[in-house]
Amino acid sequence: MSKTSETVATEKTYRGVQSLPTRKIKVIGVPLDLGASRRGVDMGPSAVRVAGLEARLEALGHEVNDAGNIEVDLPETKHVGEHNARYLSEITETCTKAAELVEKSLEEGMTPVILGGDHSVAAGTVAGVSAYFRKQRQKIGLIWIDAHADLNTPETSPSGNVHGMPLAALLGLGPAPLANILGFSPKVSPENTVIIGVRDIDATEKENIRRAGITEVYTMRDIDERGMRTVMEEALRAAGRGTAGYHISLDMDWIDPEDAPGVGTPVRGGATYREAHLAMEIIADHGRMLSFEIVEVNPVIDEHNRTADLAVELISSAFGKKIL
C-alpha cells in the first residue's frame, strides 16, 4: 500500500525532520588558532564538517552552502606582538575578513553559521551581523554561551590571550583594533547582551562586566537553581527587546568536559548534554536567531571526535531538529 503525503509528513515530524521554516545557510570556517595558549582549535572546522554538519542540516530541509575556510596565519610564521594582547594584529585581520564575509552572506539572504577556531573569531562575526542591520537602522542582540565571560582587555588579562577579549571588544571596551572592526563601535548594546553558563571569571574581569553595563549574566548556579528553560526564556527576551533578532555565540567549553572533552579551555561543572540541547531547542522555538557560531572545538584532545559530533547535534537543534 502506498503512503499518502499526509502519512509521509507525519513520519517526518516524528523523526524530528521538520517543523520550523527552512533557511539558506552559509557555512564559514575560521580556523583561527592565535588567540589561546593551547593549540589545536584550528582543526575545529574540519572536525565539525567530518561529523556531518552539512548532511544533518540538509536533512532538516535547509539549503546549505559551504564557503570553505578563511585563510589564517599560523603562529609559527608571525611575531607574538605585545604580550598583553598576543597576535592582536593578525587576529584583527582575520576577524575583519570574517566580518565582511558574514555581512555579505546576510546581504545574500543567507544565515551565517561560523565554525571556529578560538573565540576571538566572534569579534569579526558579530561585527558583520551588526554592520548589516546597522545599515537598516536596526540593532542586534547577542547571546554569549560560555564558561568564560571573555570580557578581559589587554590591561586586565592575566594571560594576554585574545580569545578572552572578544566580548569586551564588541561592547567597546577594547582592544581598539578589534573593537573598531568595520569602522564603528560598540557592535552591541549591553542591555541586549546576555551571558549564559559562566563559571570561570578572572578577578580583574568582574569589574569589566560592571563597566560594560551588562545586567543579564547567568552563572551555572543560576541554571542549577532556576532551570535552563527559565534562564533561556529570560535571556532571549532581553536579547530580543527592540532588536532585529540575535546572534548566538556558543563556546563548546560551556558544556561539561564529561560530554565535551575536546575544547580549548575545559572547566568542570558545565551544562549537561540534555541542558545544552534544551537551550538550543528553545532558541529554535523562538525563531529570531540571525546567525550562529560554534567555537573552541579542539580535536587534538578530543575522544573519537565526540565534541565535534555534539557540536553538530547542537547546531541541528538550534536549526529546528526536535525529538518529536
N, C-alpha and C positions, 0 to 999 in steps of 0.2 A: 504494500500500500504506500503510495507516495505521500510525502509530508506536505501539509499546507504551509503557506507563507506564515500564517499565524503560529503554527507549531514551531517552525524554524526560529521565528523571532523569540518565542518563549524560551526555547532551548538556549539561544544565545544569551538571553538575560540571565538564565540560571547558571551559565558558565562564567558569568562575570564579564561578558564580552561587550556589553553595551550599557548605555544609559545617557551619559551627557553628550552634548553636541561635539562633533568631531572637529579637529583642528588641523591646520597645516603647521607642521613642526619643523624648525630648523635646528639641527644638532650642531653645536660648535665645540670643538675640543680646544682646551687651553692648557697644554701640558707644562704649566709653569712650576718650576722646582727651585726657585730662587728665594722664596720668602721664609723658608724654615731651615732649621739645622739638620733635621733628619731627611735624607734623600729618598726618592722613590715615587713620590706622588706624580711625577711627570708621566709615569706609566698608567695612571688612573684612567684617563680617557680610553686607552686601548682596552684595559681590563673591563670597563663597563660595556664597551661595544662587543667584546668577546662574549660577555654574559647575555647577549641577545637583546639589547635595548631596542634596536630598530624593529625587529620582528614582534616584540611584545607590544610596542605602541601601534604598529600596523594591525595587530590582531584586535585592538580596541576600535579600529575604524579610522585611525588618524592617518594622515598623509605625511610621510617623513622624508626630509631631505637632509642628508649628512654633508655638511660643508667641510669636513675634514678638520685638521688641526691648524691653529695659528702657529707660525714659526716662532720659537722661543729660544733665547740664548742659553747656553749651558754655563753653569758656574765656573767650570774649568777654563773657559775662554774669556772670562771677564774679571776685572778687579772688583773686590768687595765694596769699595767706596767707603762712605762714612760708617763707622762701626755701630752707630746708634740707629742706622737705617740701611741695612746691608742690601746692596744691589738695587737701590731705590731707582736709579736712572733706568736700568734695564726692565725692572718691573713696571715702571710707568709707561715705557714704550710698548710693552706687551699689552697692558691694560687699555691703552689708547686704541690699539688695533682691535681689541675685543669690543670696546665701546662702539667703534664705528661699524663693526660687523653686526652687532646686536641692533643698533639703530636702523641699519639698512634692512635687516630681517623684519622688523616691525613695519617699516615702510612698505614692504612687500606683502604685508598681511599674514606674516608667519609668527608663530610663538617660539621664541628662542629657548632652547634647552642647552645649557652650558655645562660641559664636563671638565672639572679641574683635575689636576693641578691643585696648588695650595690656595688658601682662602683669599690671598691678596688679589686674585682674579676678580673678586666682587667689586673692587674699586672701579674696574672697567665695565663690568656687566651692568651694574646699577646705573652708572653714568650714561650708558647707551639708552637704557629704558627711560630714564628721567629726561634725557635730551629729546627723545621722540615725543613724549607727552607734553614737555615744556613748550614745544612749538605749537601745540594745540591749546596752550594756556591751561593745562591741567597738571596736577601733581600726582605723585605715586606714593604708595605705602611700601613698607619693607618689613618682611617677616624674617628675622635672623635666628635660625635654629642651630644652636651651637653649644658645646660645653664651655666655650670661652666667649667673652664679650667682644674681643678684638677691637677694643677701644683705647689701645695704647697709642702714644705718639713717640717720636724719637726722644723726647725729653723724659718720658716716663717708662719706656720699655726697658726691662731688665736684660733683654737678650739682643735687641736691635733687629729682631726678625720681623720683617714687614707683614708676614701673614697674621700678625697680631695687631695690625693697624688699619685694615680696610674700613671698618665701620667708623672709626674716628675720621678718616678721610672723607667718607660720604656725608658725614654730619658737619664738615667744615673745620674740624679741629686740627687737621694736618696729618701727615706731612704735606706741605704745599703742592709739590708736583703731582701727587696722587689726588689731592683734594680738588685741583683745578683742571682735571681731565675734561676735554671738550669746552674749556673756557668759562665754566661757571661753577659756583659753589654756594651753598651746600646742594647736594643732589636729592636729599630727602629731608623732611621736617621731623623734628624729634617727636612731635605728637602723633605722627603716623609711623613711627619706628618701634617695633616690638622685638624684644629679645626673649627667646624661649629655651629653657633647658640648661642654663648656665650653672656650673658647679665648680669652676676653677677661674677665679678672678684675681689678678695681681693687686697687691695692696695699693700701689700708686694708681692703678686703673680705676678704682672705685670713685676717686674724685673726678675722673674724666666722665664717668657716667652721669654724675651730678652736673658737671659743667655743660655737657651736651644737652641736658634737659629732658632726657628720656625718663618717662614715668612708668612705662609698661615693660617691666623686667620680671620675667617669671623664672625663678630658680627651680631646680629639681625638687626642692622641698615643696614649692607651690604645687607642682604636679602631683607629688605624693599625697599632699593633704587635700587638694581640691579636685583632682582628677583631670585627665587630659582633655576631656570634652569641654569642661568649663573654661579651662585655660585657653584652648584654641578658639572657642566662640568669642571670648573677650578680646583675644588678640586680633582676630580677623575684623571685628567691629572697629577696633582702634585704627588698624592699618587702612581700613576701607573708608573711614569717615572723611568725606569731602575729597576723595581721590578717584582716579580713573580705575583703580584696582591696585594690586600689589605684586611685588617681586618676591619670590621665595628663594632664600639662600640657605641651603642645607649642608652643614658640615657633618660628615658621617661620624665624627667623634662625639656627636650628641648622643648616639646610641651606645649602650653599654658594650665594653670590649668583649663580653661573652658572646654577643651576637655580631659585632663588627670589630674583629681583631685587627684588621688591616687598615689602620688610619694613621694620619701623620702624628697626632698627639693624643694618644688614648688616655682616658680618665675613667676610673671606676665609678659606678653609681649612676649610669646614664639611663636613658629611656629603654624600655623593653622592646622586643620585636613587635608585639601587638600594639603597644602605645605609639610606636613610630608609624605603623600602618594606620592607626586610627587618626592620627594627626593629618596624614596625607589624604585620607578619605574625607575628612571634614573640609579640608581645603578644596577638594574636588566638588563637594556638595555645594559650596558657596558660589563656585563658578566665576570668581573675579580675579583669578590668577592671570597676570600679564606675561610672566616669564619665570623660568625656573633654573636653578643651578645646583649642582651637587659636587662637593669638593672633598679633598683630602683622602681619597681612596689610595692606599699605598700597597700595591701587590707584593712588594718586597717582604713585608712582614705579615701578609695575609695567609690564610689557610685554605688552599684549594679554591681560591677566588671567591670565598664566602662573602666578603664585604662588597665586592662588585656585584655579585648576584643579588644581595639585599638592596643595593643601590638601585638596580633595575626594577626590583619589586616595588620599591617605594615610589620611584618615578611613575610606574604604571598606576599605582594607587592614586597619586596626585592627578593623573590624567584620566581617571574615571573607572579603573578596574574595581569591581566590587565582589564580595563573597557570593552574594545572590543578586 
